[in-house]
Amino acid sequence: MIRYQRNTSLLPYNTFGVDAEASHLFFLESPAGLTDLLDFPGFRKMSDDMSNLLVLGQGSNILFTDDFHGVVIRNEITGINKADEDESSVIVEAGSGVTWNDLVDFAVNRGWWGIENLALIPGTVGAAPVQNIGAYGVEAADVILRVNAFHLEKKEWLVLENNECGFGYRDSIFKRELRNKSIICSVVFRLSKKVRPMLDYSGIREELERMNISEPSARDISSAVASIRRSKLPDPETLGNAGSFFKNPVVAEPEYRSLVTKYPHLKAHRQGDFFKIPAAWLIELAGWKGYRAGSTGCYEKQPLILVNYGGATGRQVLALSEKIQESVVALFGIYLEREVNVF
């Protein structure tokens, strides 16, 4: 039987540490539990409006600004298995409720390459394709082979190959056409057995040099990335946050050239005819780094992180984010899009 609770606090289930109440909370421990979920008395009526349905992993990319008057499904599907392999690669399937960093550890401990640069990203495996998580030059879309999901409206299984997932920068079909309509049950990855270090991004080489490592293994790189992240980012266990609150904006070349004229020290990453500008740089130059107002603020070491110092409401955090957006538009003419999902 699927576990069910009414009028339950979501405080333990979001890394921002914001208190909100879910009208209906289900705990999904296996794909087989979907049958129990659909047969649960009153579930059809509870979920008639799919906009009032939320699939929740670790709550590491969510900001609750009010109670959730709908159905929350807490994904707790576990398990990591090697499904297949050949001379150059290995196929790994992971349950959507698996902690993402546990999957990274599983891979690098076996010498498999592909996700070592994504070490210590908070959240679950199921969130990886939804958000197309990325860091240090790597995205989940680079290694996802397929996604196995269940369509709640059609009551049928979906197997989406990589090219059917609509991956983009922090984007996917699961955030658009399948939003609130599907539950990801497992994700299948293709990892490499061949040495494939990605080192030319945000200080990885320097960190490896500090560690006295010249020929790094996948484990070495994941350790270096984890060290860098710990030095810059607050631990949600001690300071509530949801990681990067905003996406890095992407601008056309003429806009980029205009910005460089005014700000010669601007750093950006070229993507074809466009340039990705670090949102943290824009926020810091706008004067927000280290800003604090009551129980919320902008993290002193990384301005891309909004934090809850204790007791902040989701509305207070959202209000701060809107002020930051307004100031960046006023100064640079660039609108910062939220990466965090607001409810």
C-alpha positions in Angstrom: 0.0 0.0 0.0 1.1 3.5 -0.7 1.6 5.8 2.3 -0.6 8.8 2.6 -0.8 11.8 4.9 -3.1 14.8 5.1 -2.3 18.4 6.0 1.4 17.6 6.4 4.3 20.1 6.9 6.7 20.2 4.0 9.4 21.7 6.1 11.5 18.4 6.1 11.1 18.1 2.3 12.6 21.3 1.0 16.2 22.6 1.3 15.1 26.2 1.7 13.8 25.3 5.1 10.5 27.1 4.4 7.4 25.8 6.3 4.4 25.1 4.1 1.6 22.5 4.4 0.5 20.0 1.8 -3.1 19.1 1.6 -2.3 15.6 0.4 1.1 13.9 0.6 1.8 10.5 -0.9 5.1 8.5 -0.6 6.0 6.5 -3.8 8.5 3.8 -3.0 8.4 1.8 -6.2 6.9 2.0 -9.7 4.5 -0.7 -8.6 3.1 1.8 -6.1 1.7 3.8 -9.0 -1.2 1.3 -9.2 -1.9 1.9 -5.5 -1.7 5.6 -6.1 -4.2 5.6 -9.0 -6.5 3.3 -7.0 -6.3 5.3 -3.8 -9.8 6.4 -2.7 -10.4 10.0 -3.9 -7.1 10.3 -5.8 -8.8 11.1 -9.0 -10.8 13.9 -7.4 -7.8 15.2 -5.6 -5.7 15.4 -8.8 -8.5 16.5 -11.3 -6.5 19.8 -11.7 -3.1 18.6 -12.6 -1.7 22.1 -11.9 -2.2 21.2 -8.3 0.1 18.2 -8.4 3.8 18.2 -7.5 6.3 15.4 -7.7 8.9 16.1 -5.0 12.4 14.6 -4.6 14.7 16.3 -2.1 13.0 19.7 -2.7 16.4 21.2 -3.6 15.1 23.4 -6.4 11.8 24.6 -4.9 10.6 27.6 -3.0 7.2 27.4 -1.3 5.5 30.8 -0.9 2.2 29.3 0.4 0.6 26.1 1.5 0.3 23.6 -1.3 -3.4 23.0 -1.8 -3.1 19.9 -3.9 -1.3 16.6 -4.2 2.4 16.2 -3.4 4.0 12.9 -4.4 7.3 12.3 -2.6 9.5 10.2 -4.9 11.4 7.5 -3.0 12.1 5.0 -5.8 15.6 3.7 -5.2 18.1 1.3 -6.8 21.2 1.6 -9.0 21.9 -1.2 -11.5 24.4 -1.9 -14.3 22.1 -2.8 -17.2 24.7 -3.4 -20.0 28.2 -2.7 -21.1 30.7 -3.1 -23.9 34.4 -2.3 -24.3 34.0 1.4 -24.2 30.8 2.2 -22.2 28.5 1.0 -19.5 24.7 1.5 -19.2 23.4 2.3 -15.7 19.8 2.6 -14.6 19.0 4.5 -11.4 15.7 4.9 -9.6 14.4 8.4 -9.7 14.4 8.8 -5.9 18.2 8.0 -5.6 20.2 10.9 -4.3 22.1 12.3 -7.2 25.5 12.4 -5.5 25.1 8.7 -4.6 24.9 7.9 -8.3 28.0 10.0 -8.9 29.8 8.1 -6.2 28.6 4.8 -7.6 30.1 5.7 -11.0 33.4 7.2 -10.0 34.2 4.4 -7.6 34.0 2.1 -10.5 36.1 4.3 -12.8 33.2 5.2 -15.1 33.3 8.7 -16.7 30.7 11.2 -17.6 29.1 12.6 -14.4 32.2 13.3 -12.2 31.9 17.1 -12.9 28.3 17.0 -11.5 29.5 15.9 -8.0 27.6 17.3 -5.0 24.7 18.8 -7.0 21.8 18.5 -4.6 18.6 16.6 -5.5 17.6 13.3 -6.9 18.2 11.3 -10.1 14.6 12.1 -11.2 15.3 15.8 -11.1 18.3 15.5 -13.3 16.4 15.2 -16.6 13.7 17.6 -15.5 16.1 20.4 -14.9 18.9 19.1 -17.2 21.2 19.8 -14.3 24.7 21.0 -15.2 28.0 22.2 -13.8 31.6 22.7 -14.7 31.0 22.2 -18.5 28.8 19.1 -18.3 25.0 18.6 -18.5 22.9 15.6 -17.6 21.7 15.6 -21.2 25.3 14.6 -22.2 25.0 11.2 -20.6 21.2 10.4 -20.4 20.3 7.6 -22.7 16.6 7.4 -21.9 14.0 8.3 -19.3 11.3 5.9 -18.0 8.2 7.7 -16.8 4.5 7.2 -16.2 1.8 9.4 -17.7 -0.8 10.1 -15.1 -3.5 11.3 -17.4 -3.1 8.6 -20.0 -2.2 6.0 -17.4 0.5 4.6 -19.6 4.3 4.1 -19.5 6.6 6.4 -21.4 10.0 5.6 -22.6 11.7 8.8 -23.9 15.0 8.5 -25.7 17.4 11.4 -25.2 16.4 13.2 -28.4 12.7 13.0 -27.3 13.4 14.8 -24.0 13.6 18.3 -25.5 16.8 19.1 -23.5 17.9 22.7 -23.3 19.7 24.9 -20.9 18.1 23.9 -17.5 15.1 22.8 -19.5 13.3 19.7 -20.8 10.0 18.3 -21.9 9.3 17.5 -18.3 9.2 21.2 -17.5 6.9 21.9 -20.4 4.5 19.5 -22.2 4.8 16.8 -19.4 4.8 19.2 -16.5 2.5 17.8 -13.7 1.4 15.0 -16.0 4.2 12.5 -15.6 6.2 10.8 -12.9 9.8 9.8 -13.7 10.5 6.4 -12.3 14.1 5.7 -13.5 16.8 7.3 -15.7 19.2 5.3 -17.9 22.7 6.7 -18.4 25.5 5.8 -20.8 28.8 6.3 -19.1 32.3 5.9 -20.5 35.0 3.4 -19.5 37.5 5.5 -21.4 39.3 8.4 -19.6 37.5 11.6 -20.5 38.6 14.4 -18.2 36.8 17.8 -18.5 39.1 20.2 -16.7 38.9 23.5 -18.4 36.2 25.1 -16.3 36.0 27.2 -13.1 39.2 26.2 -11.4 39.2 22.4 -11.6 42.8 22.3 -12.9 43.9 24.6 -10.1 42.2 22.5 -7.5 43.8 19.4 -8.8 47.2 21.1 -8.7 46.5 22.0 -5.1 45.8 18.3 -4.5 49.1 17.4 -6.2 47.3 15.4 -8.9 48.5 15.5 -12.5 46.7 12.6 -14.0 43.3 12.6 -12.3 40.8 9.7 -12.1 37.1 10.3 -12.3 37.1 10.1 -8.5 39.8 12.8 -8.3 37.8 15.1 -10.4 34.6 14.5 -8.4 36.6 15.2 -5.2 38.0 18.4 -6.7 34.6 19.6 -7.9 33.1 18.8 -4.5 35.8 20.8 -2.7 35.2 23.8 -5.0 31.5 23.6 -4.4 31.9 23.4 -0.6 34.1 26.4 -0.6 31.6 28.5 -2.4 28.1 27.1 -1.6 26.3 26.9 1.8 25.2 23.5 3.2 21.4 23.4 3.2 21.6 21.5 6.5 22.9 24.6 8.2 21.7 27.4 5.9 18.5 27.1 3.9 18.9 27.5 0.2 18.1 26.0 -3.1 21.4 26.4 -4.9 21.6 28.8 -7.9 18.4 30.9 -7.8 18.8 32.3 -11.3 19.9 31.0 -14.6 22.9 32.4 -16.4 21.5 34.7 -19.1 22.4 34.1 -22.7 22.7 37.1 -25.0 23.4 37.7 -28.6 26.8 38.9 -29.7 25.9 42.6 -30.3 24.6 42.8 -26.7 27.6 41.1 -25.4 30.0 43.4 -27.3 28.1 46.4 -25.9 28.5 45.1 -22.3 32.2 44.4 -22.8 32.7 48.0 -23.9 31.2 49.2 -20.6 32.6 46.4 -18.5 36.0 45.2 -19.9 36.4 42.5 -17.2 33.2 40.7 -18.1 33.7 37.0 -18.5 31.4 34.9 -20.7 31.2 31.5 -22.3 30.6 31.5 -26.1 27.9 29.2 -27.3 27.7 29.5 -31.1 26.5 33.0 -31.9 25.5 33.6 -28.3 27.3 34.3 -25.0 26.4 32.9 -21.6 27.1 35.5 -18.9 27.6 34.5 -15.3 24.5 35.7 -13.4 26.6 35.9 -10.2 28.8 38.5 -11.8 25.8 40.7 -12.7 24.3 40.3 -9.2 27.6 41.2 -7.5 28.2 44.2 -9.6 24.6 45.3 -8.8 25.7 45.4 -5.2 23.8 42.4 -3.8 26.6 40.1 -2.7 26.4 39.6 1.1 23.2 41.6 1.4 20.9 40.7 4.2 17.4 41.8 5.2 16.1 40.1 8.3 16.0 36.4 7.9 16.9 36.3 4.2 19.8 37.5 2.0 22.3 37.0 -0.8 25.1 34.6 0.2 28.4 36.3 1.0 30.5 33.9 -1.0 28.3 33.3 -4.0 25.7 35.9 -4.9 23.8 33.5 -7.1 22.6 31.8 -3.8 19.7 33.3 -1.9 19.5 32.0 1.7 17.2 31.6 4.6 19.0 32.5 7.8 16.2 30.9 9.8 12.5 31.6 9.9 12.2 33.4 6.5 9.0 32.9 4.6 9.0 31.9 0.9 7.4 35.2 0.1 10.2 37.1 1.7 12.8 35.2 -0.4 10.7 35.7 -3.5 10.5 39.5 -2.8 14.3 39.7 -2.5 14.7 37.8 -5.8 12.4 40.3 -7.5 14.4 43.2 -6.2 17.6 41.7 -7.6 15.9 41.1 -11.0 14.8 44.7 -11.1 18.2 46.1 -10.3 20.0 43.9 -12.8 17.5 45.0 -15.5 18.1 48.6 -14.6 21.9 48.4 -14.7 22.5 45.9 -17.5 19.2 45.6 -19.4 19.3 41.9 -18.7 16.4 40.0 -17.1 17.5 37.1 -14.8 15.2 34.1 -15.2 14.6 32.1 -12.0 16.1 28.6 -11.9 14.2 27.7 -8.8 10.6 26.6 -9.1 8.2 28.8 -7.1 5.0 27.5 -5.7 
